Amino acid sequence: MTDWGGGYVTDVAYLLGFHPEQSPAHMALTALINGVASEVIEQPEGLSYLELGSGLGFSALLLAASNPSWRVTAIDFNPEHIAESRAFAAEVGLRNITFLEADLAALADSPPEALVPEADVVSLHGVWTWVSAATRAGIVKLLRAKVRAGGLVHVSYNALPAWQGALGLQRVVREAGRKLAGRSDRQAAAGLETVRALVAASARYVGTDPFSKQLLERLNDASTGYLAHEFMNRDWQPVFHADVATALAEAKLSYVGSARLYENFPDLAMNEAQRTAAARFDDPLLFELIKDVSGGPALRHDVYVRGARRLGENERNRILSGLTLVLTRPPGRFAYEIEVAAGKATLNRESYEPMVEALAAAPRTIAGLLALREREQGRATPPEIAAMMVGSGQAMVALRPGAGPLPELDRFHAAAARRVGRFDTLARSIGLASHRLGSGLVVPALELVVLNRLISEGAAEPSAWARLIAPGIDDAQAESLGKDIARILEERTQIWRLAGTV
Ligand SMILES: C[S@@+](CC[C@H](N)C(=O)[O-])C[C@H]1O[C@@H](n2cnc3c(N)ncnc32)[C@H](O)[C@@H]1O
């Protein structure tokens, strides 16, 4: 076998998935909260969007279906990924998306470079800390050549120091796995078994720190495909935020803020003493370092800009006030207590309940939400409302508040449903497309399958659907699946309407 992968896993395909941090609307919100203007909000039509390392293409396909006026280009070097992505696009009938099979290590210096258009928005999810130094250098070169002035770039990566206690864990998974099995998903599973045996044997440097303990817990439910792409790459290497910022500076990109919106608020990211330590420095890189050592995330989702248009506070708040929010969680399930790095943040019910009630009826602008609570003291500001509601995954920004469903969205959901129909994948998260949001709702795959059946069949039949969705399940599984389907229909129809998905 030739190693065209340069050390990256190529024998097992990645998974379908959607991450709202990759959507231009969310990146633009991140920029605005941090006082940087974005054309995505000012003129959401006609964008050129580029995804580097697009896997099975699900996110890029969802964004192309949700935004027919955009030109979407997605690049991956794995021909299986590109073939699957192109077949998906053809099934939906999408004409605004191109999949390019190319190696990011060499693309900037090779003829297919001409096929990559200039981009207003770029995303690299799950790539930076899993690929070789040569690939990272190629990515920087491509970004330097292709990102337009004012353009936004999203990059996610395994961050230090959060991952430091798990360095031994990853190395054991990879090295032991490679000795114990053939295909990389089986290697990852075998390597993880070795780790668990070492944990049981009280090995001092495996699974002993709090992060590794949580990680091992989470990995109980992880698919072996995910494990392979997370742990089996030769050049897997978590990094500090400043290392990424230094590398991307070569592409004239500067750090704007975190797409995990709470992380932009020192009060939510650090306790008082940590903030005092951070306040001694006005160097933003050092500020991020202190945040990360205080309890920063293991997977950072950062947004960069090429040429920031800085906004004054009043202008920033005026633009934010004009944004429309869409509720993405049923009002009865809205969480007012939220876990943040600094502990728990509590949303004042007197202030937030009327906003949630209003949003349950229809999407509202932030200005409209603020007007509901005009007479109160100590009002939350537009950035706080946006960060708390969107950052907690309970609301999203509508890029086109007045827009309704599109026929390609139904075709997108049908094509996606054909790919997630297996019983063991129904709990995994995926995305529903929305023209109104210009992005997608993160939902369990079962919800997508149920939505697709409702659209194609009209009347709902939860018990009959359980048997059709997961043929071969036993009676107890069918009963439990039928109940899940009934609950989705009862609770989520309202959210699909609010998001303009139906
Ligand atoms: C973890 S996956 C993430 C996929 C996708 N962004 C997602 O979130 O579903 C990383 C992807 O990067 C691709 N990749 C790795 N090295 C690459 C290279 N040198 N050139 C192009 N693609 C590469 C892999 O094939 C894989 O699909």
The ligand as a Tripos MOL2 file, in Angstrom:
@<TRIPOS>MOLECULE
LIG
   27    29     1     0     0
SMALL
NO_CHARGES

@<TRIPOS>ATOM
      1 C1        -11.3130   14.4630   11.1970 C.3       1 LIG1
      2 S1        -11.6850   14.6050    9.5160 S.3       1 LIG1
      3 C2        -12.7730   15.9820    9.5470 C.3       1 LIG1
      4 C3        -13.7030   16.0030    8.3820 C.3       1 LIG1
      5 C4        -14.7200   17.1200    8.3470 C.3       1 LIG1
      6 N1        -14.0930   18.4080    8.4660 N.3       1 LIG1
      7 C5        -15.7630   16.9080    9.4130 C.2       1 LIG1
      8 O1        -15.7410   17.6310   10.4020 O.co2     1 LIG1
      9 O2        -16.6210   16.0340    9.2550 O.co2     1 LIG1
     10 C6        -10.2040   15.2850    8.7690 C.3       1 LIG1
     11 C7        -10.2440   15.2180    7.2520 C.3       1 LIG1
     12 O3         -9.0490   15.7980    6.7170 O.3       1 LIG1
     13 C8         -8.6640   15.0660    5.5700 C.3       1 LIG1
     14 N2         -7.2160   15.2620    5.3450 N.ar      1 LIG1
     15 C9         -6.2010   14.9120    6.1570 C.ar      1 LIG1
     16 N3         -5.0160   15.2560    5.6110 N.ar      1 LIG1
     17 C10        -5.2830   15.8420    4.4250 C.ar      1 LIG1
     18 C11        -4.4820   16.3890    3.3830 C.ar      1 LIG1
     19 N4         -3.1660   16.4110    3.4650 N.pl3     1 LIG1
     20 N5         -5.1080   16.9150    2.3110 N.ar      1 LIG1
     21 C12        -6.4570   16.8920    2.2040 C.ar      1 LIG1
     22 N6         -7.2710   16.3730    3.1490 N.ar      1 LIG1
     23 C13        -6.6910   15.8570    4.2480 C.ar      1 LIG1
     24 C14        -9.0200   13.6290    5.9170 C.3       1 LIG1
     25 O4         -9.1660   12.8020    4.7950 O.3       1 LIG1
     26 C15       -10.3120   13.8140    6.6990 C.3       1 LIG1
     27 O5        -11.4140   13.7130    5.8550 O.3       1 LIG1
@<TRIPOS>BOND
     1     1     2 1
     2     2     3 1
     3     2    10 1
     4     3     4 1
     5     4     5 1
     6     5     6 1
     7     5     7 1
     8     7     8 2
     9     7     9 1
    10    10    11 1
    11    11    12 1
    12    11    26 1
    13    12    13 1
    14    13    14 1
    15    13    24 1
    16    14    15 ar
    17    14    23 ar
    18    15    16 ar
    19    16    17 ar
    20    17    18 ar
    21    17    23 ar
    22    18    19 1
    23    18    20 ar
    24    20    21 ar
    25    21    22 ar
    26    22    23 ar
    27    24    25 1
    28    24    26 1
    29    26    27 1
@<TRIPOS>SUBSTRUCTURE
     1 LIG1         1 GROUP 0 **** ****
